[in-house]
Amino acid sequence: MRSKLSYTYIACSLLLFVSGAIATANAAPPSDACSLLTKAQITAVIGVSVADGSHPAGFSKMCVWTPSGGQAKGSQSVTLNLESAASFQAAKSMLQTVVNSPQNQSAQNSIAMSPVSGLGDDALFSSVGSYTKLIVKKGDTVFQIVVYSDATIEKKRDMEKALATGVLSRL
């Protein structure tokens, strides 16, 4: 009887160990930014057909999608960057310091930071003038999405949020 109990204990321990190893392997942050969004997803969100994503200078943690067949009106393109989880809190703290600085508050095109609810574990927009960027943290993964377009900042934010939802579905 003791032998059966020992084998059962060992088998359960091995199962827990293997399950933990699989969960850890699946939780590893992605390394290929281009694998997190499809051309169809981007085209549907920004309204412009895009070419395959490319890694600038072979840097796999960054992907850029540009209009297919040359520049489209509004020169819409999308950039997705993957970053370390540790960088999120540092960037958030630095942005808050800049936003609260007297120089920024008196600037004509001041830098703004606004929280975004419903995306990942934490998310925020960072913007200045007509430029905006969405930064999202989910677990050990942090990514930034920028839509370059002549659209209003509100429209670009909507597009960035929609694309972030697509990225989150693949994490």
SEMI-926036 format. One line per field, with one value per residue: residue number from 1; z, x negated, y negated of N, C-alpha, C in turn. Coordinates in nm, 3 decimals. Layout:
nuti: c(NUM_...)
npz: c(Z_...)
npx: c(X_...)
npy: c(Y_...)
capz: c(Z_...)
capx: c(X_...)
capy: c(Y_...)
cpz: c(Z_...)
cpx: c(X_...)
cpy: c(Y_...)
% end
This chain:
nuti: c(1_2_3_4_5_6_7_8_9_10_11_12_13_14_15_16_17_18_19_20_21_22_23_24_25_26_27_28_29_30_31_32_33_34_35_36_37_38_39_40_41_42_43_44_45_46_47_48_49_50_51_52_53_54_55_56_57_58_59_60_61_62_63_64_65_66_67_68_69_70_71_72_73_74_75_76_77_78_79_80_81_82_83_84_85_86_87_88_89_90_91_92_93_94_95_96_97_98_99_100_101_102_103_104_105_106_107_108_109_110_111_112_113_114_115_116_117_118_119_120_121_122_123_124_125_126_127_128_129_130_131_132_133_134_135_136_137_138_139_140_141_142_143_144_145_146_147_148_149_150_151_152_153_154_155_156_157_158_159_160_161_162_163_164_165_166_167_168_169_170_171)
npz: c(0.000_0.081_-0.120_-0.349_-0.273_-0.264_-0.535_-0.645_-0.526_-0.637_-0.909_-0.915_-0.831_-1.044_-1.250_-1.164_-1.174_-1.450_-1.554_-1.443_-1.570_-1.837_-1.824_-1.751_-1.976_-2.169_-2.080_-2.144_-2.260_-2.584_-2.874_-3.134_-3.285_-3.520_-3.537_-3.388_-3.487_-3.771_-4.126_-4.217_-3.981_-3.920_-4.154_-4.141_-3.915_-3.958_-4.207_-4.442_-4.683_-4.590_-4.626_-4.568_-4.234_-4.123_-3.988_-3.867_-3.940_-3.879_-3.619_-3.417_-3.217_-3.287_-3.512_-3.825_-4.016_-4.331_-4.579_-4.851_-5.186_-5.209_-5.080_-4.903_-4.889_-4.616_-4.512_-4.349_-4.113_-3.901_-3.596_-3.386_-3.081_-2.871_-2.528_-2.219_-1.914_-1.690_-1.786_-1.808_-1.564_-1.504_-1.727_-1.696_-1.451_-1.517_-1.721_-1.573_-1.408_-1.597_-1.708_-1.486_-1.451_-1.423_-1.657_-1.861_-1.815_-1.881_-2.146_-2.494_-2.657_-2.464_-2.297_-2.243_-2.029_-2.002_-1.829_-1.939_-1.933_-1.911_-2.077_-2.077_-1.788_-1.711_-1.865_-2.076_-2.241_-2.403_-2.507_-2.728_-2.875_-3.191_-3.185_-3.060_-2.840_-2.742_-2.455_-2.321_-2.059_-1.987_-1.774_-1.802_-2.033_-2.228_-2.449_-2.713_-2.916_-3.208_-3.420_-3.715_-3.868_-4.041_-3.908_-3.644_-3.303_-3.127_-3.295_-3.374_-3.127_-3.081_-3.286_-3.204_-2.961_-3.056_-3.206_-3.000_-2.859_-3.036_-3.023_-2.753_-2.760_-2.859_-2.674)
npx: c(-0.082_-0.190_-0.373_-0.211_-0.104_-0.336_-0.413_-0.192_-0.219_-0.466_-0.398_-0.199_-0.351_-0.535_-0.355_-0.258_-0.500_-0.565_-0.337_-0.372_-0.612_-0.530_-0.340_-0.508_-0.674_-0.485_-0.423_-0.629_-0.758_-0.673_-0.890_-0.888_-0.763_-0.618_-0.461_-0.238_-0.025_0.190_0.185_0.446_0.587_0.475_0.533_0.815_0.855_0.719_0.803_0.660_0.489_0.219_-0.128_-0.323_-0.446_-0.757_-1.087_-1.269_-1.606_-1.650_-1.565_-1.384_-1.199_-1.059_-0.815_-0.702_-0.435_-0.348_-0.164_-0.049_-0.167_-0.274_-0.259_0.032_0.312_0.283_0.080_0.079_-0.057_-0.176_-0.337_-0.478_-0.619_-0.803_-0.875_-1.064_-0.915_-1.000_-1.057_-0.818_-0.711_-0.918_-0.910_-0.653_-0.674_-0.872_-0.740_-0.528_-0.667_-0.768_-0.527_-0.421_-0.603_-0.697_-0.792_-0.682_-0.409_-0.376_-0.433_-0.351_-0.281_-0.236_-0.343_-0.133_0.021_0.236_0.441_0.557_0.834_0.930_0.751_0.515_0.299_0.227_0.235_0.159_0.190_-0.046_-0.110_-0.182_-0.114_0.010_-0.073_-0.046_-0.078_-0.025_-0.077_-0.102_-0.076_-0.089_-0.110_-0.430_-0.481_-0.527_-0.410_-0.422_-0.218_-0.194_-0.009_-0.062_0.067_0.280_0.510_0.737_0.627_0.791_0.911_0.682_0.611_0.831_0.784_0.536_0.609_0.784_0.605_0.434_0.601_0.609_0.340_0.326_0.494_0.332_0.143)
npy: c(0.119_-0.123_-0.160_-0.210_-0.456_-0.610_-0.603_-0.734_-0.987_-1.066_-1.064_-1.265_-1.483_-1.505_-1.566_-1.818_-1.960_-1.947_-2.076_-2.331_-2.403_-2.412_-2.620_-2.832_-2.841_-2.912_-3.164_-3.326_-3.633_-3.763_-3.764_-3.847_-4.109_-4.144_-3.921_-3.958_-4.106_-4.106_-4.177_-4.205_-4.271_-4.522_-4.670_-4.667_-4.825_-5.075_-5.148_-5.148_-4.963_-4.760_-4.668_-4.366_-4.337_-4.476_-4.437_-4.692_-4.740_-4.473_-4.430_-4.242_-4.296_-4.513_-4.627_-4.745_-4.856_-4.960_-5.153_-4.953_-4.941_-5.199_-5.536_-5.623_-5.849_-6.062_-5.920_-5.675_-5.461_-5.195_-5.128_-4.885_-4.816_-4.601_-4.572_-4.546_-4.429_-4.564_-4.814_-4.950_-5.063_-5.239_-5.411_-5.514_-5.651_-5.841_-5.982_-6.091_-6.266_-6.446_-6.543_-6.677_-6.881_-7.227_-7.347_-7.189_-7.225_-7.489_-7.492_-7.529_-7.306_-7.079_-6.778_-6.506_-6.265_-5.997_-5.768_-5.443_-5.243_-4.896_-4.764_-4.518_-4.480_-4.730_-5.047_-5.328_-5.646_-5.843_-6.162_-6.435_-6.737_-6.652_-6.395_-6.068_-5.789_-5.457_-5.272_-4.956_-4.719_-4.382_-4.127_-3.997_-4.129_-4.415_-4.659_-4.902_-5.099_-5.288_-5.487_-5.638_-5.909_-6.143_-6.177_-6.285_-6.326_-6.187_-5.996_-5.853_-5.747_-5.579_-5.394_-5.290_-5.170_-4.970_-4.814_-4.735_-4.564_-4.353_-4.269_-4.191_-3.970_-3.776_-3.724)
capz: c(0.000_0.089_-0.251_-0.436_-0.228_-0.308_-0.680_-0.669_-0.488_-0.738_-1.035_-0.899_-0.826_-1.180_-1.325_-1.124_-1.225_-1.595_-1.576_-1.412_-1.674_-1.957_-1.801_-1.756_-2.115_-2.241_-2.030_-2.189_-2.346_-2.726_-2.922_-3.272_-3.286_-3.642_-3.523_-3.297_-3.563_-3.912_-4.221_-4.220_-3.860_-3.932_-4.262_-4.091_-3.815_-4.007_-4.332_-4.553_-4.702_-4.555_-4.667_-4.457_-4.136_-4.138_-3.871_-3.902_-3.909_-3.828_-3.477_-3.415_-3.117_-3.346_-3.643_-3.891_-4.128_-4.411_-4.685_-4.965_-5.313_-5.197_-4.975_-4.912_-4.834_-4.470_-4.482_-4.232_-4.086_-3.763_-3.535_-3.262_-3.012_-2.750_-2.430_-2.096_-1.814_-1.598_-1.847_-1.799_-1.445_-1.517_-1.825_-1.637_-1.350_-1.586_-1.788_-1.473_-1.366_-1.705_-1.717_-1.372_-1.443_-1.459_-1.798_-1.945_-1.796_-1.947_-2.288_-2.584_-2.689_-2.349_-2.296_-2.159_-2.000_-1.951_-1.811_-2.025_-1.862_-1.991_-2.161_-2.003_-1.645_-1.698_-1.997_-2.078_-2.360_-2.391_-2.628_-2.738_-3.002_-3.259_-3.172_-2.946_-2.832_-2.640_-2.389_-2.251_-1.984_-1.949_-1.720_-1.828_-2.168_-2.247_-2.589_-2.751_-3.051_-3.260_-3.552_-3.779_-3.955_-4.035_-3.834_-3.516_-3.195_-3.074_-3.391_-3.363_-3.000_-3.104_-3.368_-3.120_-2.867_-3.131_-3.237_-2.874_-2.830_-3.121_-2.966_-2.627_-2.788_-2.897_-2.563)
capx: c(0.000_-0.280_-0.434_-0.114_-0.097_-0.460_-0.406_-0.091_-0.281_-0.568_-0.329_-0.135_-0.458_-0.584_-0.251_-0.262_-0.624_-0.552_-0.237_-0.436_-0.711_-0.456_-0.283_-0.618_-0.716_-0.382_-0.415_-0.745_-0.721_-0.702_-1.012_-0.867_-0.652_-0.538_-0.372_-0.128_0.084_0.191_0.217_0.592_0.627_0.433_0.612_0.951_0.858_0.678_0.873_0.564_0.423_0.078_-0.218_-0.371_-0.527_-0.902_-1.169_-1.374_-1.743_-1.650_-1.530_-1.258_-1.104_-0.991_-0.757_-0.642_-0.347_-0.327_-0.065_-0.097_-0.157_-0.315_-0.196_0.175_0.347_0.274_-0.041_0.103_-0.142_-0.165_-0.459_-0.458_-0.746_-0.798_-0.973_-1.068_-0.815_-1.062_-1.060_-0.688_-0.699_-1.016_-0.858_-0.536_-0.724_-0.940_-0.638_-0.455_-0.756_-0.770_-0.393_-0.400_-0.705_-0.650_-0.826_-0.585_-0.277_-0.370_-0.465_-0.235_-0.251_-0.284_-0.331_-0.022_0.029_0.369_0.461_0.654_0.888_0.978_0.647_0.406_0.291_0.210_0.216_0.167_0.156_-0.141_-0.091_-0.226_-0.061_0.096_-0.136_-0.003_-0.133_0.040_-0.170_-0.022_-0.148_-0.013_-0.205_-0.569_-0.491_-0.493_-0.421_-0.381_-0.161_-0.179_0.051_-0.104_0.177_0.329_0.637_0.735_0.565_0.894_0.924_0.561_0.622_0.926_0.716_0.434_0.678_0.833_0.489_0.386_0.689_0.560_0.213_0.358_0.556_0.226_0.048)
capy: c(0.000_-0.238_-0.173_-0.277_-0.594_-0.675_-0.623_-0.836_-1.113_-1.099_-1.097_-1.397_-1.583_-1.523_-1.635_-1.959_-2.018_-1.964_-2.181_-2.459_-2.432_-2.451_-2.754_-2.927_-2.854_-2.985_-3.299_-3.401_-3.746_-3.740_-3.830_-3.891_-4.204_-4.127_-3.805_-3.992_-4.166_-4.068_-4.285_-4.221_-4.344_-4.662_-4.729_-4.687_-4.932_-5.207_-5.179_-5.154_-4.835_-4.768_-4.561_-4.284_-4.408_-4.457_-4.467_-4.788_-4.698_-4.337_-4.430_-4.167_-4.346_-4.628_-4.597_-4.860_-4.826_-5.081_-5.129_-4.876_-5.013_-5.339_-5.617_-5.653_-5.980_-6.059_-5.841_-5.594_-5.346_-5.150_-5.074_-4.810_-4.788_-4.519_-4.617_-4.467_-4.468_-4.661_-4.947_-5.015_-5.148_-5.347_-5.507_-5.579_-5.746_-5.950_-6.062_-6.167_-6.375_-6.546_-6.603_-6.767_-6.984_-7.361_-7.374_-7.121_-7.284_-7.619_-7.475_-7.535_-7.167_-7.005_-6.633_-6.462_-6.123_-5.965_-5.624_-5.376_-5.128_-4.784_-4.704_-4.457_-4.508_-4.875_-5.107_-5.474_-5.722_-5.951_-6.241_-6.574_-6.788_-6.555_-6.262_-5.989_-5.654_-5.375_-5.180_-4.857_-4.616_-4.263_-4.031_-4.034_-4.186_-4.557_-4.698_-5.037_-5.108_-5.423_-5.501_-5.764_-5.943_-6.280_-6.175_-6.355_-6.249_-6.098_-5.885_-5.771_-5.674_-5.470_-5.293_-5.226_-5.081_-4.854_-4.730_-4.677_-4.452_-4.244_-4.219_-4.122_-3.841_-3.681_-3.707)
cpz: c(0.000_-0.047_-0.348_-0.402_-0.273_-0.457_-0.716_-0.638_-0.592_-0.869_-1.027_-0.897_-0.965_-1.266_-1.293_-1.178_-1.374_-1.626_-1.551_-1.518_-1.802_-1.940_-1.808_-1.899_-2.195_-2.199_-2.075_-2.280_-2.492_-2.769_-3.065_-3.278_-3.407_-3.632_-3.442_-3.364_-3.707_-3.999_-4.222_-4.098_-3.874_-4.039_-4.214_-3.995_-3.875_-4.140_-4.453_-4.562_-4.674_-4.608_-4.544_-4.362_-4.157_-4.009_-3.912_-3.853_-3.847_-3.681_-3.461_-3.313_-3.164_-3.483_-3.695_-4.010_-4.201_-4.521_-4.800_-5.091_-5.304_-5.088_-5.004_-4.855_-4.682_-4.421_-4.355_-4.226_-3.937_-3.719_-3.406_-3.207_-2.891_-2.656_-2.308_-1.998_-1.719_-1.655_-1.829_-1.682_-1.452_-1.613_-1.767_-1.534_-1.415_-1.654_-1.688_-1.424_-1.470_-1.713_-1.607_-1.365_-1.486_-1.606_-1.891_-1.934_-1.862_-2.097_-2.372_-2.622_-2.577_-2.366_-2.199_-2.141_-1.945_-1.942_-1.905_-1.949_-1.960_-2.084_-2.073_-1.853_-1.617_-1.838_-1.986_-2.215_-2.320_-2.520_-2.614_-2.875_-3.064_-3.255_-3.047_-2.955_-2.719_-2.587_-2.302_-2.182_-1.953_-1.904_-1.741_-1.965_-2.166_-2.395_-2.608_-2.893_-3.087_-3.399_-3.604_-3.885_-3.942_-3.958_-3.704_-3.409_-3.136_-3.164_-3.383_-3.235_-3.014_-3.184_-3.285_-3.020_-2.937_-3.165_-3.112_-2.834_-2.911_-3.068_-2.840_-2.651_-2.825_-2.785_-2.469)
cpx: c(-0.086_-0.344_-0.341_-0.104_-0.220_-0.458_-0.304_-0.148_-0.382_-0.501_-0.263_-0.239_-0.512_-0.483_-0.249_-0.386_-0.614_-0.450_-0.295_-0.536_-0.642_-0.398_-0.391_-0.665_-0.615_-0.375_-0.533_-0.702_-0.755_-0.828_-0.997_-0.743_-0.561_-0.439_-0.247_-0.009_0.075_0.218_0.366_0.641_0.596_0.515_0.754_0.959_0.824_0.741_0.784_0.497_0.273_0.001_-0.254_-0.453_-0.674_-0.972_-1.278_-1.510_-1.748_-1.614_-1.392_-1.157_-1.034_-0.938_-0.689_-0.559_-0.321_-0.226_-0.126_-0.077_-0.192_-0.237_-0.048_0.198_0.348_0.156_-0.027_0.007_-0.131_-0.300_-0.421_-0.596_-0.719_-0.908_-0.969_-0.964_-0.871_-1.059_-0.928_-0.680_-0.798_-0.965_-0.740_-0.578_-0.789_-0.838_-0.561_-0.537_-0.758_-0.637_-0.372_-0.502_-0.650_-0.678_-0.723_-0.448_-0.264_-0.400_-0.338_-0.190_-0.304_-0.261_-0.220_-0.028_0.168_0.386_0.569_0.704_0.930_0.877_0.536_0.415_0.281_0.186_0.228_0.136_0.054_-0.128_-0.150_-0.181_0.034_0.040_-0.083_-0.060_-0.061_-0.063_-0.085_-0.113_-0.050_-0.113_-0.347_-0.590_-0.447_-0.508_-0.370_-0.328_-0.148_-0.117_0.009_0.000_0.209_0.461_0.623_0.672_0.665_0.910_0.801_0.564_0.719_0.861_0.612_0.497_0.728_0.718_0.433_0.471_0.647_0.431_0.243_0.420_0.453_0.125_0.095)
cpy: c(-0.125_-0.264_-0.245_-0.425_-0.672_-0.703_-0.732_-0.974_-1.158_-1.140_-1.234_-1.508_-1.611_-1.599_-1.784_-2.028_-2.046_-2.073_-2.318_-2.499_-2.476_-2.591_-2.860_-2.949_-2.934_-3.131_-3.385_-3.514_-3.716_-3.814_-3.882_-3.979_-4.183_-4.011_-3.838_-4.061_-4.118_-4.190_-4.312_-4.299_-4.492_-4.734_-4.760_-4.805_-5.068_-5.245_-5.193_-5.018_-4.850_-4.648_-4.476_-4.370_-4.380_-4.500_-4.566_-4.739_-4.559_-4.324_-4.368_-4.218_-4.473_-4.587_-4.722_-4.810_-4.957_-5.050_-5.049_-4.959_-5.160_-5.410_-5.641_-5.793_-5.971_-5.980_-5.757_-5.475_-5.315_-5.095_-5.004_-4.777_-4.701_-4.565_-4.528_-4.518_-4.573_-4.802_-5.021_-5.112_-5.265_-5.454_-5.584_-5.684_-5.866_-6.041_-6.148_-6.286_-6.486_-6.619_-6.707_-6.881_-7.120_-7.394_-7.312_-7.188_-7.420_-7.610_-7.477_-7.395_-7.080_-6.855_-6.595_-6.311_-6.097_-5.814_-5.571_-5.254_-5.019_-4.721_-4.648_-4.484_-4.657_-4.930_-5.258_-5.528_-5.825_-6.032_-6.380_-6.623_-6.688_-6.413_-6.194_-5.849_-5.583_-5.276_-5.086_-4.755_-4.504_-4.158_-4.081_-4.097_-4.332_-4.587_-4.839_-5.032_-5.255_-5.413_-5.638_-5.796_-6.091_-6.290_-6.255_-6.266_-6.150_-5.975_-5.793_-5.688_-5.556_-5.357_-5.218_-5.131_-4.955_-4.759_-4.664_-4.556_-4.330_-4.183_-4.138_-3.985_-3.735_-3.657_-3.596)
% end
